[in-house]
C-alpha cells in the first residue's frame, strides 16, 4: 500500500507544545481521517488514520487511557 502525498499546508501543532521540537502535527485527511507526522521531519512519512480510529484514540486520551508517566 502506498501512502498518498499529503500537501504541506494544513498541518497543526498543539498550542501546548510552544516552541518545543518534540511534537507531532496533525492534518485532516480524506476521506474523513487524520494524518499524523513528526514535526522535526516534515518531509518524512505520515501515518494515516481512518476517522473512526482517530475518534476512538481522542476519546481514550480524554478519559486518561494513555498515561504520560
Residue pairs with C-beta under 8 A, 6 or more apart in sequence:
3 45
3 46
3 48
4 48
6 27
6 29
6 35
6 37
6 46
8 42
10 27
10 28
11 25
11 26
11 27
11 37
11 42
12 25
12 26
12 27
13 23
13 24
13 25
13 39
14 23
17 23
17 39
21 39
21 40
22 39
22 40
23 39
24 36
24 37
24 38
24 39
25 36
25 37
25 38
25 39
25 42
26 34
26 35
26 36
27 34
27 35
27 37
27 46
28 34
28 35
29 35
29 48
29 49
31 51
32 50
32 51
33 48
33 49
33 50
33 51
33 53
33 54
34 48
34 49
34 51
34 54
35 46
35 47
35 48
35 49
36 46
36 47
36 49
37 44
37 45
37 46
37 47
38 44
49 57
60 66
